[in-house]
Amino acid sequence: MSEFQINRRALGGLALGATALGLGACEPTAKTDLQPASRQFPKDFVWGVASAAFQIEGSQQADGRGKSIWDTFERIPGKIIDGSTASIATDSYNRFGEDIDLIKAAGLGAYRFSMSWPRIVPTGQGAVNAAGLDYYERLVDGLLAKDIVPYATLYHWDLPQALQDKGGWANRDTALRLADYASVIGQRLGDRLKRFIVLNEAAAQSILGHLLGMHAPGLKDPALLGPVIHHMNLGQGLAIQALRASQSDLSIGTTFALQPVRASGGDLAVWNRPAAEGLDALSNRAWLDPALKGTYPKRVSDLIGKALMDGDMATIHQPIDFAGVNYYAPAYVKLDLSSPSKIALAKPPKGSELDAFGRHIDPSGLAEVLGWLRKDYGNPQVMITENGCSDPFSSKPAIIKDTFRITYIRRHLEAALTAKAAGSALNGYFVWTLLDNFEWALGYTSKFGLVAHDRATGVRTLKDSFGWVASLAKSGTLPSRP
Ligand code: GCO
């Protein structure tokens, strides 16, 4: 979510269509911290870390891997803030055994990683690359051998470039190809890999990648947004069907980037409310509603237009076993008459505590989004599939005594426990992330890891947060301070 928010803020108005405007508002929450009555997590609560293939694997040319849209994008001058690439990253393609050892040393029972589509199907369709599948088999077997449950994200933004050349997510065919790719994985690994997350944060890729040009594929075309949203949702539904057809006992979820969208100025600035509702529709409801209710909010279906075909909503509305929630911060927006959508990002209220991205650190927002799932979406099983905190942006070495990160995680877990006590079916929490890695357009200037990675030497150094998370995973009791 990081650049999703900061880049949009930097850009000001969102270049959508007038349809993004609407009525109503999301009310600001005054209090950021929530204190749960009990600080004890259940014994079977899932503790893990999350990562993504492109951000950690490196080895972009190894063993027949095809090119992804991020391979192309990261090489366009000026797109990555420090001019870096993910060609080595944390070298996890070669050092995955050490990643597993770290996860084990932290006593975590689960690892959420993503599979690289171009490693498995290099041109996005047709020929399967056996060596790519072998890599993920080694990873999965390595995790299982250490009693760590693998959660595989099928698609974390690294579309095969060959599919982009045919229109990418703006082309309906890409949705069908995602299902083929899902089926290949289900058939080869579904006997032991049982937990899947189909998409990661489709909202971020659709807006940042197709409207604002800040992420791959680097497009700035408002007309693409509706079709891209729809085809990603459709691909998700088709991929769920394909996985289920390949194995009957899989647990399948998908990961939403959820952010309360708040009108700048709160109750006093009613004119900002339609902007808040507009962004809420695009970033939250355009994904939750179709997956969990089988409908689109009105303003989103207006954007989608003719891309919607008969039967699509039924295909998209597949039962899921759990909803994955990535939460970092709420967004603040205001009316911007100079923008076609009338939406611009705004600063958090004066005096707000800010993270490295200038976002409001507000754990109550996590309880709020979990509340939506509970009240508006039938209370599905939920896993928090990402939450975490970056060092201040810098090319300097990582901060090892990272009390700020421990505090961030603790406060968000307080909110999570509060939501759980209120009835949310919350079963797990994955810290973003294990190792400092390639943070998309921010390159290596943003560091989220529990473990520092020195890019010059490859040395991995445990941060204080690593030990803190390890002791939490062991006891299941949330300490009241770091
Ligand atoms: C996202 C992605 C991750 C990020 C993480 C930190 O949300 O952008 O899922 O790939 O690295 O969120 O910004």
Residues whose N, C-alpha, C, O or C-beta is under 5 A from the ligand:
A	BS01	GCO	M1 S2 A52 E201 W432
